[in-house]
Amino acid sequence: MFYQTLMNEAEKELQQEVRKFVRNEVSHDFIRALDRDEIQYPREYVENLAAHNLLGLRFDPQWGGRGLPWTSEVIAEEEIGVLGNTLGCAYVMPSIVGEALHVFGTQEQKERFLKPILQGKMISAEALTEPRGGSDFFGATTRAVDKGDHFLVSGQKRFVVGATEADVCLVYCRTNFDENSHKYQRISAMMIERGPGVESEYQYGLLGTRGGGTGRLVFRDVKVPKENLIGELHGGALVFHQMMIPERLTSAAAALGVRAALEVAVKYSEKRFAFGRAIRRFQAVQFMVADAITQLDAARALVYMAARAVDTDAPNVRRIVSEAKRFATDAGWEIANKAMQIMGGIGYTDVYPIEKVVRDIRLTQIWTGTNEIMNLLIQHEYYQEVLKGSDKVRNLELDATNYEADAEKCFTDDDMWKVHGEK
């Protein structure tokens, strides 16, 4: 859990409030039924969150939020993350879809969509991925043809969490069909309500994260009113880049819920005896626990720093958020596996929940941009920061004993001629 030294009084109170909800409002039978795919989507759970005013914490109170900072939201998301990926995802989806509405939406759109989403009266989903490509987002082929007062949308999206149940989806469609147009000027974002032509044609059988209604959505000549356009026409890239912040930061924060698996393993190691003593007394187990809790604490610190970066509009926010998503989800995977290793064979059975945590946490390294995509973005952003800001920091090169050996710093023929004279 987040530590007292990181939290102010309001955040401490929120942490206890959410922890109480997790402990008292979500039954163990419900969790088990979700994992058996006996529940298609946890609508009642979302409605209960709304009844406790826990959805979209950082949005304006006039729309149903609490006006809290990101640092508060990530603290809540770790607590919800203890419930597993399915309920964690259902919890953060109003925050993700709500971001587009809160930042780019009109007053009318906020009244029509954001408020009922935060009230739990409308289930929302985000439709990004297409069968033809995953991380190749700007190559989207779902089409929204301008018909004057409305768009006519055709295409399909896959891996949509809540596809079977969502009342409204944030969908990215191609609206600029000029083949020479820049990729950032091809797509638009719009809210598409469930109705004629919107069909959930396939529900995926998943390794974990079950019961969330993840499926493929098909749009067959769906009539979408022009007033459902989010942001500017052909301005979907701006919406997408903004959305990557809540998508990745919520994934990072919810992954911290893996702490519950580590706690189960630690308690087990105190009770399980081998060779005459509790297995926690063996160095192999001690070192796994030490590694796991260190990874968890480091992930928490990075997630909290990322939240502060967003709250303060830091210039390196995209890099930090991507680092938090990659590090926290990778750490979550390793921690879950260490918990299973500590428990041995019983951890691989359904007698304990560790196997479910392992199945759930694996997806976090893939969704909202794979962690390989995170690496690409992290290095790109860091190169820009270093190369643009080199005149603002100490020039460490001048600390070298032979820093004036310019001839040894030549990388091209042109550099050589500059040092030794023109050719």
C-alpha positions in Angstrom: 0.0 0.0 0.0 1.1 3.6 -0.4 3.0 4.8 2.6 2.1 7.5 5.0 5.2 9.6 4.0 3.8 9.9 0.5 0.3 10.9 1.4 -1.5 13.9 2.8 -4.4 13.6 5.2 -7.0 13.6 2.4 -5.2 10.8 0.6 -4.9 8.8 3.7 -8.7 9.1 4.2 -9.4 8.1 0.6 -7.1 5.1 0.9 -9.1 3.9 3.9 -12.4 4.6 2.2 -11.5 2.6 -0.9 -10.0 -0.2 1.2 -13.2 -0.5 3.1 -15.2 -0.7 -0.1 -12.8 -3.5 -1.4 -13.2 -5.4 1.9 -16.9 -5.0 2.4 -18.7 -4.4 -0.9 -17.2 -7.1 -3.2 -17.9 -10.7 -2.2 -15.5 -13.5 -2.7 -18.2 -15.5 -4.5 -18.5 -12.6 -7.0 -14.8 -12.7 -7.7 -14.9 -16.5 -8.2 -17.9 -16.2 -10.5 -16.1 -13.7 -12.6 -13.1 -16.0 -13.0 -15.4 -18.8 -14.1 -16.9 -16.5 -16.8 -20.3 -16.9 -15.2 -20.8 -13.1 -15.2 -20.6 -11.4 -18.6 -19.8 -7.9 -17.2 -19.8 -6.5 -13.6 -22.4 -3.8 -14.1 -23.7 -3.9 -10.6 -20.2 -3.5 -9.3 -19.8 -0.3 -11.4 -23.1 1.0 -10.1 -22.0 0.4 -6.5 -18.8 2.3 -7.1 -20.8 5.2 -8.4 -23.1 5.0 -5.4 -20.0 5.4 -3.2 -18.9 8.3 -5.4 -15.7 6.5 -6.3 -15.7 6.8 -10.1 -13.7 9.5 -12.0 -12.2 10.9 -8.8 -10.2 13.6 -10.5 -13.1 15.1 -12.6 -15.1 18.2 -11.6 -17.8 17.6 -9.0 -20.4 19.1 -11.3 -20.0 16.0 -13.5 -19.9 13.5 -10.6 -16.2 13.4 -9.7 -14.4 14.8 -6.6 -11.9 17.2 -8.2 -9.0 15.2 -6.8 -5.4 15.1 -8.2 -3.9 12.1 -9.9 -1.9 11.3 -6.8 -5.2 10.5 -5.1 -6.5 8.5 -8.0 -3.5 6.2 -8.2 -3.7 5.5 -4.4 -7.4 4.4 -5.0 -6.4 2.3 -8.0 -3.9 0.2 -6.1 -6.6 -0.7 -3.5 -9.0 -1.6 -6.3 -6.2 -3.5 -8.0 -6.3 -6.0 -5.2 -9.6 -7.3 -6.7 -7.9 -8.3 -9.9 -7.7 -7.1 -13.5 -11.4 -7.4 -14.4 -12.7 -5.2 -11.6 -9.7 -2.9 -11.8 -10.4 -2.3 -15.5 -14.1 -1.8 -14.9 -13.1 0.8 -12.3 -10.7 2.8 -14.4 -12.7 2.8 -17.7 -14.8 5.8 -16.7 -11.5 7.5 -15.9 -10.1 6.7 -19.3 -13.1 7.5 -21.4 -14.0 10.3 -19.1 -10.6 11.9 -19.9 -11.6 12.5 -23.6 -14.9 14.0 -22.5 -13.5 16.1 -19.7 -10.6 17.5 -21.8 -12.1 17.7 -25.3 -15.8 17.4 -24.8 -18.4 20.2 -25.0 -20.7 21.1 -22.0 -23.5 19.2 -23.8 -21.3 16.1 -24.3 -20.3 16.1 -20.6 -23.9 16.4 -19.6 -25.0 13.7 -22.0 -22.1 11.2 -21.5 -19.7 12.1 -18.7 -22.2 12.6 -15.9 -24.2 9.4 -16.5 -20.9 7.4 -16.8 -19.7 8.7 -13.4 -23.2 8.0 -12.0 -22.9 4.4 -13.1 -26.0 4.8 -15.3 -24.0 4.3 -18.5 -21.3 1.7 -19.1 -18.4 3.0 -21.3 -15.7 1.4 -23.3 -12.8 2.4 -25.5 -12.4 0.9 -29.0 -8.9 1.2 -30.2 -7.4 -2.0 -31.6 -8.3 -3.4 -35.0 -7.9 -6.9 -36.4 -5.3 -5.6 -38.9 -3.0 -4.2 -36.3 -2.4 -3.6 -32.6 0.0 -0.9 -31.8 -0.2 0.5 -35.4 -2.9 2.8 -34.1 -2.8 5.5 -36.8 -3.3 2.9 -39.5 -6.9 2.5 -38.4 -9.3 1.4 -41.2 -12.6 1.8 -39.5 -14.3 4.5 -41.6 -16.6 7.4 -40.6 -17.9 9.0 -43.8 -19.2 12.5 -43.5 -22.9 12.6 -44.6 -23.7 16.2 -43.7 -25.4 16.1 -40.3 -24.0 12.7 -39.3 -21.2 10.2 -40.0 -21.8 6.7 -41.4 -19.4 4.4 -39.6 -18.2 1.0 -40.8 -15.5 -1.3 -39.5 -14.6 -3.3 -36.5 -12.5 -3.1 -33.3 -11.2 -6.0 -31.2 -10.1 -6.6 -27.6 -12.7 -4.1 -26.4 -13.2 -4.5 -22.7 -16.9 -4.2 -22.0 -17.9 -4.9 -25.7 -20.8 -7.1 -24.6 -22.2 -4.5 -22.2 -21.1 -1.0 -23.0 -23.8 1.6 -23.6 -21.4 3.9 -25.3 -17.9 3.6 -26.8 -15.1 6.0 -27.6 -14.2 5.0 -31.1 -11.4 6.2 -33.3 -12.3 6.3 -37.0 -10.6 7.4 -40.2 -12.3 10.5 -41.5 -9.6 12.0 -43.8 -9.3 9.7 -46.8 -6.6 11.7 -48.6 -3.8 9.2 -49.2 -1.2 12.0 -48.8 -2.5 13.2 -45.5 -0.2 13.0 -42.5 -1.0 10.1 -40.2 -1.9 12.5 -37.4 -4.5 14.2 -39.5 -6.4 11.1 -40.6 -8.5 10.0 -37.7 -11.3 11.4 -35.5 -12.6 10.4 -32.1 -16.3 10.0 -31.5 -18.8 8.6 -29.1 -20.8 5.8 -30.6 -23.9 4.6 -28.6 -25.1 1.0 -28.8 -27.9 0.8 -31.3 -28.7 -0.4 -34.8 -25.6 -1.5 -36.6 -23.5 -1.9 -33.4 -22.9 -5.5 -32.6 -20.6 -7.5 -30.3 -19.9 -10.4 -32.5 -17.3 -12.3 -30.5 -16.5 -12.7 -26.8 -12.9 -13.8 -26.2 -12.0 -16.7 -24.0 -9.2 -15.2 -22.0 -6.3 -16.7 -19.9 -7.2 -14.3 -17.1 -9.1 -11.0 -16.6 -12.3 -12.9 -17.2 -15.9 -11.6 -16.8 -15.1 -8.2 -18.3 -17.1 -8.8 -21.6 -14.0 -8.4 -23.7 -15.0 -8.9 -27.4 -15.0 -7.7 -30.9 -17.3 -4.8 -31.9 -18.6 -4.5 -35.5 -20.0 -1.3 -36.9 -22.2 -1.7 -40.0 -23.3 1.6 -41.4 -23.9 3.1 -38.0 -25.4 6.6 -38.1 -23.5 8.8 -35.6 -24.6 12.4 -35.1 -22.1 15.1 -35.7 -22.5 16.3 -32.1 -20.9 13.0 -31.0 -17.5 14.1 -32.4 -14.9 14.6 -29.7 -12.6 17.4 -30.4 -11.9 18.6 -33.9 -12.6 16.8 -37.1 -9.4 14.8 -38.0 -8.1 15.7 -34.6 -8.2 12.2 -33.1 -4.4 12.2 -32.7 -4.6 14.9 -30.1 -7.3 13.0 -28.2 -5.3 9.8 -28.5 -2.1 11.3 -27.1 -4.0 12.8 -24.2 -5.7 9.4 -23.5 -2.4 7.6 -23.3 -1.8 9.3 -20.0 -4.8 7.8 -18.1 -4.6 4.5 -20.0 -1.0 3.9 -18.9 -1.0 5.5 -15.5 -4.1 3.6 -14.4 -2.6 0.3 -15.7 0.5 1.0 -13.7 -1.4 1.9 -10.5 -3.8 -1.0 -10.7 -0.8 -3.4 -11.2 0.4 -2.5 -7.7 -2.6 -4.5 -6.4 -0.3 -7.5 -6.9 0.8 -6.8 -3.4 -2.0 -9.0 -2.2 -0.4 -12.1 -3.8 2.9 -11.3 -2.1 1.1 -11.0 1.2 -0.5 -14.4 0.7 2.9 -16.0 0.0 4.5 -14.3 3.0 1.8 -15.6 5.3 2.1 -19.0 3.8 5.9 -19.1 4.3 5.4 -18.5 8.0 3.1 -21.5 8.4 4.6 -23.9 5.9 7.3 -26.1 7.5 10.0 -28.1 5.8 13.1 -29.8 7.3 11.9 -28.9 10.7 11.4 -25.1 10.3 9.2 -22.5 8.6 10.3 -22.0 5.0 10.6 -18.3 5.6 13.8 -19.2 7.5 15.4 -20.4 4.3 17.6 -17.9 2.5 16.1 -18.7 -0.9 12.6 -17.7 0.3 14.0 -14.6 2.1 15.7 -13.4 -0.9 12.6 -13.8 -3.1 10.6 -11.8 -0.6 13.3 -9.1 -0.4 13.4 -8.8 -4.2 9.7 -8.7 -4.5 9.0 -6.1 -1.9 11.8 -3.9 -3.3 10.3 -4.1 -6.8 6.9 -3.3 -5.4 8.2 -0.3 -3.5 10.2 1.0 -6.5 7.1 0.6 -8.7 4.9 2.5 -6.2 7.5 5.4 -6.1 7.6 5.6 -9.8 3.8 5.5 -10.2 3.4 8.2 -7.5 6.1 10.4 -9.2 4.3 9.9 -12.6 1.0 11.0 -11.0 2.8 14.1 -9.6 4.3 14.8 -13.1 0.8 14.8 -14.6 -0.6 17.0 -11.8 2.1 19.5 -12.3 2.1 19.3 -16.2 5.8 18.3 -16.2 7.6 18.5 -19.6 8.7 14.9 -19.4 5.3 13.5 -18.4 4.9 11.1 -21.4 8.2 9.5 -20.6 7.6 9.2 -16.9 4.1 7.8 -17.4 5.4 5.2 -19.9 8.2 4.2 -17.5 5.6 3.8 -14.7 3.4 1.6 -16.9 6.3 -0.6 -18.1 8.1 -0.9 -14.8 5.0 -1.5 -12.6 3.5 -4.1 -14.9 6.8 -5.9 -15.4 7.4 -5.8 -11.7 3.8 -7.1 -11.1 4.5 -10.1 -13.3 7.8 -10.9 -11.5 6.2 -10.4 -8.1 3.3 -12.7 -8.9 5.7 -15.4 -10.1 7.9 -15.0 -7.1 4.8 -15.4 -4.9 4.0 -18.7 -6.7 7.6 -19.9 -6.4 7.6 -19.2 -2.7 4.4 -21.3 -2.3 5.6 -24.1 -4.5 3.2 -26.6 -6.0 0.2 -25.5 -4.0 0.6 -22.0 -5.6 -0.1 -23.5 -9.0 -3.5 -24.9 -7.9 -6.8 -23.1 -7.4 -6.5 -23.8 -3.6 -4.9 -20.4 -3.4 -5.5 -17.3 -5.7 -1.9 -17.0 -6.8 -2.5 -18.8 -10.1 -5.4 -16.3 -10.9 -3.1 -13.3 -10.1 -0.5 -14.7 -12.5 -3.1 -15.2 -15.2 -4.5 -11.7 -14.7 -1.3 -9.7 -14.4 0.2 -11.1 -17.6 -2.2 -9.0 -19.7 -1.0 -5.7 -18.2 2.3 -6.0 -20.0 0.4 -6.2 -23.3 -2.5 -3.8 -23.1 -2.5 0.0 -23.5 0.6 -0.4 -25.7 2.9 -3.3 -25.2 5.9 -2.7 -22.9 8.1 -2.9 -26.0 6.2 0.2 -27.3 6.8 1.8 -23.9 10.5 1.3 -24.4 10.4 2.9 -27.8 8.6 5.9 -26.4 10.8 6.2 -23.4 14.1 6.2 -25.3 12.7 8.6 -27.9 11.6 11.1 -25.3 14.8 10.8 -23.3 17.0 11.4 -26.4 15.0 14.6 -27.1 15.4 15.8 -23.5 19.1 15.2 -23.4 19.9 16.6 -26.9 17.8 19.7 -26.4 18.8 20.5 -22.9 22.5 19.8 -23.0 23.4 23.5 -22.4 21.5 23.6 -19.1 23.5 21.0 -17.3 27.2 20.5 -16.3 29.3 19.5 -19.3 30.8 16.3 -17.9 33.0 15.8 -20.9 35.2 18.7 -19.6 36.1 16.6 -16.5 38.2 14.2 -18.7 41.9 14.5 -18.3 42.4 14.9 -22.1 39.2 16.7 -22.9 41.0 18.9 -25.5 42.0 15.9 -27.7 39.6 17.1 -30.4 41.1 14.8 -33.0 39.9 11.8 -31.0 36.4 13.1 -31.0 36.0 13.0 -34.8 33.1 10.9 -36.0 33.1 11.8 -39.7 35.5 12.9 -42.3 34.0 16.4 -42.1 34.9 16.5 -38.4 38.4 15.5 -39.2 38.9 18.3 -41.7 37.6 20.8 -39.3 40.2 19.8 -36.7 43.2 19.5 -39.1 42.3 22.2 -41.7 40.4 22.2 -44.9 41.1 19.5 -47.5 
